[in-house]
Amino acid sequence: MNCCFAKEGEPTCFTWIGQANTPRLKARYQFQLALVNSITFAILFFCFPALFFTVPALILAVQAVKRFDDGNEEGCNRFVLMSFILNIIGIVVGFLIIFVALVVLFF
């Protein structure tokens, strides 16, 4: 395995979810999304409460890839869905914190 759990013949990075046409690729996409969100919110924007959602989403995405590799496609789909929901909640929380911080700073 190389970059972001990519197997031989798989793309190493995704730009959008439409490129992921198998459950394993969707799990890898959720992993990359959670990783980028965790780095962005923690380091760039100091939105640490968003990490309560993005870090578990990252762990669930890793588990989804492992489940698919073990032959459990249904478990993979369930973990991808949970990771997706946590990613969305983390993004919303992060943007709300940024919005509130900007309102407090400028008004």
C-alpha positions in Angstrom: 0.0 0.0 0.0 1.2 3.5 -0.7 -0.4 6.9 -0.3 -3.7 6.9 1.6 -4.3 3.1 1.5 -4.1 3.0 -2.3 -3.6 -0.5 -3.8 -1.9 -1.2 -7.2 -3.9 0.5 -10.0 -5.9 2.8 -7.7 -5.6 6.5 -7.8 -3.6 7.9 -4.9 -5.7 11.1 -4.4 -9.2 12.1 -5.2 -10.5 15.6 -6.1 -14.2 14.8 -5.7 -16.5 11.9 -4.6 -17.7 11.2 -8.1 -14.3 9.5 -8.9 -15.0 6.9 -6.2 -17.0 4.1 -7.8 -16.4 1.2 -5.4 -17.0 1.0 -1.6 -13.3 0.9 -1.0 -12.6 4.0 -3.0 -15.5 5.8 -1.2 -13.9 4.8 2.1 -10.6 6.1 1.0 -12.3 9.4 -0.1 -13.9 9.8 3.4 -10.4 9.1 4.9 -8.9 11.9 2.8 -11.8 14.2 3.5 -11.5 13.6 7.3 -7.7 14.0 7.2 -7.9 17.3 5.3 -10.7 18.6 7.6 -8.8 17.7 10.7 -5.6 19.4 9.6 -7.5 22.5 8.3 -9.7 23.0 11.3 -7.0 22.2 13.9 -4.0 24.0 12.5 -5.2 26.7 10.2 -8.4 27.9 11.9 -7.9 26.7 15.5 -11.4 25.2 15.5 -10.6 22.4 18.0 -14.3 21.5 18.8 -14.6 20.4 15.1 -11.9 17.8 15.9 -14.5 15.9 18.1 -16.2 15.0 14.8 -13.4 14.9 12.2 -11.0 12.6 14.2 -13.6 9.9 14.8 -14.6 10.3 11.1 -10.9 9.6 10.2 -10.8 6.5 12.4 -14.1 5.2 11.0 -12.8 5.7 7.4 -9.7 3.7 8.2 -11.9 1.0 9.7 -14.0 1.0 6.5 -11.0 0.4 4.3 -9.9 -2.4 6.6 -13.4 -4.0 6.6 -13.5 -3.9 2.8 -10.1 -5.5 2.6 -11.3 -8.2 4.9 -14.2 -8.9 2.6 -17.0 -7.2 4.6 -18.5 -4.9 2.0 -21.7 -4.2 4.1 -19.6 -3.2 7.1 -17.5 -1.0 4.9 -20.6 0.8 3.6 -21.9 1.3 7.2 -18.6 2.8 8.3 -18.4 5.0 5.3 -21.9 6.4 6.1 -21.0 7.1 9.7 -17.7 8.7 8.6 -19.6 10.9 6.1 -22.1 12.0 8.7 -19.3 12.9 11.2 -17.4 14.7 8.4 -20.4 16.9 7.6 -21.1 17.7 11.2 -17.4 18.5 11.7 -17.5 20.9 8.7 -20.7 22.6 9.9 -19.3 23.0 13.5 -16.0 24.3 12.1 -17.7 26.9 9.9 -20.0 28.0 12.7 -17.1 28.6 15.0 -15.3 30.6 12.3 -18.5 32.6 11.6 -19.1 33.3 15.3 -15.4 34.4 15.7 -15.7 36.7 12.7 -18.9 38.2 14.0 -17.4 38.8 17.4 -14.2 40.3 15.9 -15.9 42.7 13.5 -19.1 43.7 15.2 
